[in-house]
């Protein structure tokens, strides 16, 4: 049984356990009770990659993108603090 978790991610039951996996290449990230973001490939970019208006965030924030480590499909994008305290 498979059901979508979010775009490009799904939850699937394999061998009696629930797994989170890439919907494109079926790479298994982790168990359904874990945070899949910890198992993705991360790329940090300057905020201006999201558009010129984001220049006010430069120096304080980065654009974080999380990809599937197997097929490189984009799974999540958000802003994170450059130096969280």
C-alpha positions as protocol buffer text, in pm:
chain_id: "A"
residue {
  index: 1
  type: UNK
  ca { x: 0 y: 0 z: 0 }
}
residue {
  index: 2
  type: UNK
  ca { x: 128 y: 347 z: -91 }
}
residue {
  index: 3
  type: UNK
  ca { x: -5 y: 694 z: -15 }
}
residue {
  index: 4
  type: UNK
  ca { x: 141 y: 1038 z: -88 }
}
residue {
  index: 5
  type: UNK
  ca { x: 316 y: 1227 z: 190 }
}
residue {
  index: 6
  type: UNK
  ca { x: 387 y: 1538 z: -16 }
}
residue {
  index: 7
  type: UNK
  ca { x: 494 y: 1613 z: -371 }
}
residue {
  index: 8
  type: UNK
  ca { x: 767 y: 1363 z: -471 }
}
residue {
  index: 9
  type: UNK
  ca { x: 745 y: 1168 z: -142 }
}
residue {
  index: 10
  type: UNK
  ca { x: 524 y: 878 z: -47 }
}
residue {
  index: 11
  type: UNK
  ca { x: 471 y: 640 z: 244 }
}
residue {
  index: 12
  type: UNK
  ca { x: 481 y: 275 z: 150 }
}
residue {
  index: 13
  type: UNK
  ca { x: 436 y: -45 z: 350 }
}
residue {
  index: 14
  type: UNK
  ca { x: 716 y: -294 z: 283 }
}
residue {
  index: 15
  type: UNK
  ca { x: 768 y: -613 z: 483 }
}
residue {
  index: 16
  type: UNK
  ca { x: 516 y: -494 z: 742 }
}
residue {
  index: 17
  type: UNK
  ca { x: 688 y: -160 z: 808 }
}
residue {
  index: 18
  type: UNK
  ca { x: 605 y: 189 z: 683 }
}
residue {
  index: 19
  type: UNK
  ca { x: 880 y: 368 z: 490 }
}
residue {
  index: 20
  type: UNK
  ca { x: 914 y: 715 z: 341 }
}
residue {
  index: 21
  type: UNK
  ca { x: 1049 y: 700 z: -12 }
}
residue {
  index: 22
  type: UNK
  ca { x: 1099 y: 911 z: -322 }
}
residue {
  index: 23
  type: UNK
  ca { x: 794 y: 893 z: -546 }
}
residue {
  index: 24
  type: UNK
  ca { x: 1013 y: 927 z: -855 }
}
residue {
  index: 25
  type: UNK
  ca { x: 1292 y: 668 z: -806 }
}
residue {
  index: 26
  type: UNK
  ca { x: 1157 y: 482 z: -498 }
}
residue {
  index: 27
  type: UNK
  ca { x: 1472 y: 549 z: -291 }
}
residue {
  index: 28
  type: UNK
  ca { x: 1397 y: 468 z: 76 }
}
residue {
  index: 29
  type: UNK
  ca { x: 1475 y: 757 z: 308 }
}
residue {
  index: 30
  type: UNK
  ca { x: 1375 y: 627 z: 649 }
}
residue {
  index: 31
  type: UNK
  ca { x: 1098 y: 479 z: 856 }
}
residue {
  index: 32
  type: UNK
  ca { x: 770 y: 669 z: 856 }
}
residue {
  index: 33
  type: UNK
  ca { x: 826 y: 768 z: 1219 }
}
residue {
  index: 34
  type: UNK
  ca { x: 1152 y: 951 z: 1136 }
}
residue {
  index: 35
  type: UNK
  ca { x: 1223 y: 1295 z: 987 }
}
residue {
  index: 36
  type: UNK
  ca { x: 1297 y: 1235 z: 618 }
}
residue {
  index: 37
  type: UNK
  ca { x: 1472 y: 1574 z: 588 }
}
residue {
  index: 38
  type: UNK
  ca { x: 1772 y: 1436 z: 778 }
}
residue {
  index: 39
  type: UNK
  ca { x: 1832 y: 1181 z: 503 }
}
residue {
  index: 40
  type: UNK
  ca { x: 1814 y: 1405 z: 196 }
}
residue {
  index: 41
  type: UNK
  ca { x: 2095 y: 1580 z: 11 }
}
residue {
  index: 42
  type: UNK
  ca { x: 2111 y: 1946 z: 119 }
}
residue {
  index: 43
  type: UNK
  ca { x: 2220 y: 2245 z: -85 }
}
residue {
  index: 44
  type: UNK
  ca { x: 2255 y: 2593 z: 67 }
}
residue {
  index: 45
  type: UNK
  ca { x: 2221 y: 2894 z: -163 }
}
residue {
  index: 46
  type: UNK
  ca { x: 2213 y: 3272 z: -124 }
}
residue {
  index: 47
  type: UNK
  ca { x: 1857 y: 3400 z: -79 }
}
residue {
  index: 48
  type: UNK
  ca { x: 1878 y: 3593 z: -407 }
}
residue {
  index: 49
  type: UNK
  ca { x: 1847 y: 3259 z: -592 }
}
residue {
  index: 50
  type: UNK
  ca { x: 1476 y: 3289 z: -502 }
}
residue {
  index: 51
  type: UNK
  ca { x: 1461 y: 3631 z: -670 }
}
residue {
  index: 52
  type: UNK
  ca { x: 1612 y: 3975 z: -646 }
}
residue {
  index: 53
  type: UNK
  ca { x: 1364 y: 4093 z: -384 }
}
residue {
  index: 54
  type: UNK
  ca { x: 1518 y: 3846 z: -140 }
}
residue {
  index: 55
  type: UNK
  ca { x: 1838 y: 4053 z: -124 }
}
residue {
  index: 56
  type: UNK
  ca { x: 1717 y: 4200 z: 208 }
}
residue {
  index: 57
  type: UNK
  ca { x: 1774 y: 3853 z: 358 }
}
residue {
  index: 58
  type: UNK
  ca { x: 2137 y: 3833 z: 243 }
}
residue {
  index: 59
  type: UNK
  ca { x: 2382 y: 3786 z: 525 }
}
residue {
  index: 60
  type: UNK
  ca { x: 2123 y: 3658 z: 771 }
}
residue {
  index: 61
  type: UNK
  ca { x: 1948 y: 3375 z: 583 }
}
residue {
  index: 62
  type: UNK
  ca { x: 2020 y: 3102 z: 331 }
}
residue {
  index: 63
  type: UNK
  ca { x: 1792 y: 2919 z: 92 }
}
residue {
  index: 64
  type: UNK
  ca { x: 1801 y: 2548 z: 182 }
}
residue {
  index: 65
  type: UNK
  ca { x: 1700 y: 2293 z: -78 }
}
residue {
  index: 66
  type: UNK
  ca { x: 1664 y: 1922 z: -1 }
}
residue {
  index: 67
  type: UNK
  ca { x: 1699 y: 1668 z: -281 }
}
residue {
  index: 68
  type: UNK
  ca { x: 1666 y: 1294 z: -317 }
}
residue {
  index: 69
  type: UNK
  ca { x: 2022 y: 1153 z: -288 }
}
residue {
  index: 70
  type: UNK
  ca { x: 1944 y: 897 z: -557 }
}
residue {
  index: 71
  type: UNK
  ca { x: 1772 y: 1089 z: -840 }
}
residue {
  index: 72
  type: UNK
  ca { x: 1814 y: 1455 z: -730 }
}
residue {
  index: 73
  type: UNK
  ca { x: 1444 y: 1543 z: -749 }
}
residue {
  index: 74
  type: UNK
  ca { x: 1371 y: 1853 z: -539 }
}
residue {
  index: 75
  type: UNK
  ca { x: 1179 y: 1766 z: -222 }
}
residue {
  index: 76
  type: UNK
  ca { x: 1175 y: 2083 z: -12 }
}
residue {
  index: 77
  type: UNK
  ca { x: 1288 y: 2446 z: -17 }
}
residue {
  index: 78
  type: UNK
  ca { x: 1289 y: 2692 z: 272 }
}
residue {
  index: 79
  type: UNK
  ca { x: 1487 y: 2975 z: 432 }
}
residue {
  index: 80
  type: UNK
  ca { x: 1712 y: 2902 z: 729 }
}
residue {
  index: 81
  type: UNK
  ca { x: 1918 y: 3131 z: 950 }
}
residue {
  index: 82
  type: UNK
  ca { x: 2279 y: 3159 z: 842 }
}
residue {
  index: 83
  type: UNK
  ca { x: 2413 y: 3139 z: 1199 }
}
residue {
  index: 84
  type: UNK
  ca { x: 2141 y: 3000 z: 1426 }
}
residue {
  index: 85
  type: UNK
  ca { x: 2217 y: 3052 z: 1793 }
}
